[in-house]
């Protein structure tokens, strides 16, 4: 029997493989979700550089939002990453949810990023 971590790694690898096949040179909006916070970054895989990043653990963000581990905070991080990506000149990305289900905080972040102007 595989551990939950191994199953997560398997799902993440499968998702990443499918993204690389269909990305066609687009940058990747990657999401990491912890118990207390949510993190998002726009990554250019061809150079290995992070072009924009936002998280609920940032100092100025923590003063605005009481809890960084809920859907409201995820929506705020989504709009923040969309704004920072647009400032960097990025409008089209592929959404990398990692091994997480597209539900709850991950879905809230994605919807807010779309509403902020990112296309995926």
Secondary structure as GFF3:
##gff-version 3
##sequence-region A 1 120
A	DSSP	alpha_helix	4	23	.	.	.	ID=ss1
A	DSSP	beta_strand	27	33	.	.	.	ID=ss2
A	DSSP	beta_strand	38	44	.	.	.	ID=ss3
A	DSSP	beta_strand	49	55	.	.	.	ID=ss4
A	DSSP	alpha_helix	59	64	.	.	.	ID=ss5
A	DSSP	alpha_helix	71	87	.	.	.	ID=ss6
A	DSSP	beta_strand	93	96	.	.	.	ID=ss7
A	DSSP	alpha_helix	105	115	.	.	.	ID=ss8
###
